[in-house]
Amino acid sequence: MNVSAPRRLAVIGAGKMGETLARALIESQLLAPEAVVATARHQRTLDQVGGALRVTTTLDNTEAVAAADVVLLCVKPQSAEAVLSELSEVLEPGQLLVSILAGVTLEDIERRLRPGVAVVRAMPNTASLVRAGMTALCGGRQASAEQVALARSLFDRVGRTVVLDERYFDAVTGLSASGPAFLYVVIEALAEGGVKAGLPRKVAIELASQACLGAGQMVLETGSHPALLKDAVTTPAGCTVDGILKLEEGGLRVTLIKAVSEAAARARELG
């Protein structure tokens, strides 16, 4: 499906993720800086974003939204009710609102807006900062297939995307959005193991990080099940199988499953 770029994009809440998305869209030349307007709660933030990206900035959310055909809602979930109340006064049918708010459902958003305003929910993760993100998207009742495709094209600029039913979004939050934090713990632990084995810490961190990056890329590019790739590394009577036995002994597999489950449960509570 051919997707046109937005004529004008409003980023409501130009914090880390909002700025990251705006930067990616500008650097990929999907949008010119003059086609983007960004808002924030503090002028200091706007000065930084405006200076870095050369976009228009304002403290007034309604002013930013009025002329935009696509609105990226990137505020904290705790601010959702107040900000949506503001936006409900100015958003019109035909405009597209893309929300990245964790735990705030399409129904939550749509009932606060005028009928006919299209809404797409997106759940990106922090790896979007380095264009290696993972984003799940879902269209609301008023969102057309073309509008969902348009929203997806924005997040394609910061990594991989997938369109899913909204019932999966708490699980996506627990796995994809929280997952990088779990893997940082894994990388840190692997690096500590390298240090214990005699490696300089900087080298150990680099080796552990690249091992995780390469392993993920192997899964994605080969399409093989992780268990099969693990078996390919685990030679009979080799050193890897001894390490895996220690992982199983320590309950790493069960602990990671529980970590995702707990994070998903917390996402449901936020909603």
C-alpha positions as CSV (number, residue, x, y, z in Angstrom):
1,M,0.0,0.0,0.0
2,N,1.4,3.4,-1.0
3,V,1.4,5.8,2.0
4,S,1.7,9.5,1.8
5,A,3.6,11.5,4.4
6,P,1.7,13.7,6.7
7,R,1.4,17.3,5.5
8,R,1.9,18.6,9.1
9,L,2.7,16.6,12.2
10,A,2.1,17.7,15.8
11,V,4.1,16.0,18.5
12,I,2.3,16.5,21.8
13,G,4.9,15.9,24.6
14,A,8.3,16.2,23.0
15,G,10.2,14.2,25.7
16,K,12.6,11.4,24.8
17,M,10.3,9.3,22.6
18,G,8.5,12.3,21.1
19,E,11.8,13.9,20.1
20,T,13.2,10.6,18.9
21,L,10.3,10.0,16.5
22,A,10.4,13.6,15.2
23,R,14.1,13.3,14.7
24,A,13.8,10.0,12.8
25,L,11.1,11.4,10.5
26,I,13.1,14.5,9.7
27,E,16.5,12.7,9.2
28,S,14.8,10.1,7.0
29,Q,13.4,13.0,5.0
30,L,9.8,11.9,5.4
31,L,9.1,15.3,6.8
32,A,10.8,18.7,6.6
33,P,11.5,20.4,9.9
34,E,8.9,23.1,9.0
35,A,6.2,20.5,8.8
36,V,6.6,19.5,12.4
37,V,5.4,21.3,15.5
38,A,6.3,20.1,19.0
39,T,4.9,20.8,22.5
40,A,6.1,20.3,26.0
41,R,5.2,21.4,29.5
42,H,8.4,23.5,29.9
43,Q,10.0,26.1,27.7
44,R,13.4,24.7,28.5
45,T,12.5,21.5,26.8
46,L,11.1,23.3,23.8
47,D,14.2,25.4,23.4
48,Q,16.3,22.2,23.3
49,V,14.1,20.4,20.9
50,G,13.6,23.4,18.7
51,G,17.3,24.1,18.6
52,A,18.2,20.6,17.8
53,L,15.6,19.8,15.1
54,R,14.7,23.3,13.9
55,V,11.0,22.5,14.3
56,T,8.3,24.9,15.4
57,T,7.5,24.7,19.2
58,T,4.7,25.9,21.4
59,L,3.5,25.4,25.0
60,D,-0.1,25.4,23.7
61,N,-1.3,21.9,22.7
62,T,-4.4,23.2,21.0
63,E,-2.4,25.5,18.8
64,A,-0.1,22.7,17.7
65,V,-3.0,20.4,16.9
66,A,-5.2,22.8,15.0
67,A,-3.2,22.7,11.7
68,A,-1.9,19.1,11.9
69,D,-3.3,16.2,10.0
70,V,-1.4,13.7,12.2
71,V,-1.0,14.1,16.0
72,L,1.5,12.0,18.0
73,L,0.4,11.8,21.6
74,C,3.6,11.2,23.6
75,V,2.7,12.5,27.1
76,K,2.9,10.5,30.4
77,P,-0.2,8.2,30.9
78,Q,-0.9,10.1,34.1
79,S,-1.5,13.3,32.0
80,A,-3.7,11.6,29.5
81,E,-7.1,12.7,30.8
82,A,-6.1,16.4,31.1
83,V,-4.4,16.5,27.6
84,L,-7.2,14.6,25.9
85,S,-9.7,17.0,27.4
86,E,-7.7,19.9,25.8
87,L,-7.4,18.1,22.4
88,S,-11.1,17.1,22.3
89,E,-11.9,20.8,21.8
90,V,-9.8,21.1,18.6
91,L,-9.4,17.6,17.0
92,E,-11.8,17.2,14.0
93,P,-13.0,14.3,12.0
94,G,-10.3,13.5,9.4
95,Q,-7.4,14.1,11.7
96,L,-5.4,11.1,13.0
97,L,-4.3,10.8,16.6
98,V,-1.5,8.3,17.3
99,S,-1.1,7.5,21.0
100,I,2.0,5.8,22.6
101,L,0.5,5.9,26.1
102,A,1.0,2.7,28.0
103,G,-2.1,1.3,29.5
104,V,-4.5,3.8,27.9
105,T,-6.8,1.9,25.6
106,L,-8.4,3.0,22.3
107,E,-11.7,3.1,24.0
108,D,-10.3,5.4,26.7
109,I,-9.1,7.8,24.1
110,E,-12.1,7.6,21.6
111,R,-14.7,8.3,24.2
112,R,-12.9,11.6,25.1
113,L,-12.8,12.8,21.5
114,R,-15.4,13.9,18.9
115,P,-16.9,11.1,16.7
116,G,-15.0,10.7,13.5
117,V,-11.5,11.4,14.9
118,A,-9.3,8.4,13.9
119,V,-7.1,6.9,16.6
120,V,-4.2,4.5,16.3
121,R,-2.5,3.1,19.4
122,A,1.2,2.4,19.2
123,M,3.6,0.8,21.7
124,P,7.2,1.5,20.8
125,N,10.3,0.7,23.0
126,T,13.4,2.7,24.0
127,A,15.6,1.0,21.3
128,S,13.8,3.4,18.9
129,L,16.5,5.9,20.1
130,V,19.0,4.0,18.0
131,R,16.6,3.1,15.2
132,A,16.4,-0.5,16.5
133,G,13.0,-0.3,18.1
134,M,10.0,-2.6,18.1
135,T,6.5,-1.1,17.8
136,A,3.1,-2.7,17.9
137,L,0.2,-0.8,16.4
138,C,-3.6,-1.2,16.5
139,G,-6.3,1.0,14.8
140,G,-9.4,2.2,16.5
141,R,-13.0,2.1,15.3
142,Q,-12.6,5.2,13.1
143,A,-9.2,4.4,11.7
144,S,-9.0,3.3,8.1
145,A,-6.5,0.8,6.8
146,E,-4.7,3.7,5.1
147,Q,-4.5,5.6,8.4
148,V,-3.1,2.5,10.2
149,A,-0.6,2.1,7.3
150,L,0.4,5.8,7.7
151,A,0.9,5.4,11.4
152,R,3.0,2.3,10.8
153,S,5.1,4.1,8.2
154,L,6.1,6.7,10.9
155,F,7.4,4.0,13.3
156,D,9.1,2.1,10.5
157,R,11.6,4.9,10.7
158,V,12.8,3.8,14.1
159,G,12.8,0.0,13.8
160,R,10.5,-2.9,13.2
161,T,6.7,-2.7,13.4
162,V,3.8,-5.2,13.7
163,V,0.0,-4.6,13.6
164,L,-1.8,-6.5,16.4
165,D,-5.2,-6.7,18.0
166,E,-5.3,-4.5,21.1
167,R,-6.0,-7.4,23.4
168,Y,-2.3,-8.2,23.1
169,F,-1.0,-4.8,24.1
170,D,-0.5,-5.5,27.8
171,A,1.7,-8.5,26.8
172,V,3.5,-6.3,24.3
173,T,4.2,-3.8,27.0
174,G,5.5,-6.5,29.3
175,L,7.7,-8.1,26.7
176,S,8.7,-5.6,24.1
177,A,8.5,-2.3,26.0
178,S,10.0,-3.6,29.3
179,G,12.2,-6.3,27.6
180,P,15.2,-4.0,27.0
181,A,15.5,-3.4,30.7
182,F,15.5,-7.1,31.4
183,L,18.2,-7.6,28.7
184,Y,20.3,-4.8,30.2
185,V,20.4,-6.9,33.4
186,V,21.4,-9.9,31.3
187,I,24.1,-7.9,29.5
188,E,25.4,-6.6,32.8
189,A,25.5,-10.1,34.3
190,L,27.3,-11.6,31.3
191,A,29.8,-8.8,31.4
192,E,30.4,-9.4,35.1
193,G,31.0,-13.1,34.2
194,G,33.6,-11.9,31.6
195,V,35.3,-9.8,34.2
196,K,35.4,-12.7,36.6
197,A,37.0,-14.8,33.9
198,G,39.7,-12.1,33.4
199,L,38.5,-9.7,30.8
200,P,38.7,-5.9,31.1
201,R,35.3,-4.5,32.0
202,K,35.0,-2.4,28.8
203,V,35.8,-5.3,26.6
204,A,33.4,-7.6,28.5
205,I,30.5,-5.2,28.1
206,E,31.2,-4.9,24.4
207,L,31.4,-8.6,23.9
208,A,28.2,-9.2,26.0
209,S,26.3,-6.5,24.1
210,Q,27.3,-7.7,20.7
211,A,26.5,-11.3,21.6
212,C,22.9,-10.2,22.5
213,L,22.6,-8.1,19.4
214,G,23.9,-10.9,17.2
215,A,21.7,-13.5,18.8
216,G,18.6,-11.5,18.2
217,Q,19.6,-10.8,14.6
218,M,20.2,-14.5,14.0
219,V,16.6,-15.3,15.2
220,L,15.1,-12.6,13.1
221,E,17.1,-13.2,9.9
222,T,17.1,-17.0,9.9
223,G,13.5,-17.5,11.2
224,S,14.8,-20.4,13.2
225,H,13.4,-21.2,16.7
226,P,15.8,-19.9,19.4
227,A,16.0,-23.5,20.8
228,L,17.4,-24.7,17.4
229,L,20.0,-21.9,17.3
230,K,20.9,-22.7,20.9
231,D,21.4,-26.4,20.0
232,A,23.7,-25.4,17.1
233,V,26.0,-23.6,19.6
234,T,25.8,-26.4,22.2
235,T,28.3,-29.0,21.0
236,P,28.5,-32.4,22.9
237,A,30.7,-32.2,26.0
238,G,31.5,-28.6,25.2
239,C,31.8,-25.5,27.4
240,T,28.4,-24.0,26.4
241,V,26.3,-26.9,27.7
242,D,28.0,-26.5,31.1
243,G,27.0,-22.8,31.1
244,I,23.4,-23.6,30.1
245,L,23.2,-26.1,33.0
246,K,24.1,-23.3,35.4
247,L,21.4,-21.0,33.8
248,E,18.8,-23.7,34.3
249,E,20.1,-24.4,37.8
250,G,19.7,-20.7,38.6
251,G,16.2,-20.5,37.2
252,L,16.9,-17.9,34.5
253,R,14.3,-19.2,32.2
254,V,11.5,-19.1,34.8
255,T,12.6,-15.8,36.2
256,L,12.4,-14.1,32.7
257,I,9.0,-15.6,32.1
258,K,7.8,-14.2,35.4
259,A,9.4,-10.8,34.7
260,V,7.4,-10.4,31.5
261,S,4.2,-11.7,33.2
262,E,4.6,-9.2,36.1
263,A,5.3,-6.3,33.7
264,A,2.2,-7.2,31.6
265,A,0.1,-7.4,34.7
266,R,1.3,-3.9,35.8
267,A,0.4,-2.6,32.3
268,R,-3.2,-3.8,32.9
269,E,-3.3,-2.0,36.2
270,L,-2.2,1.2,34.6
271,G,-5.1,1.0,32.2
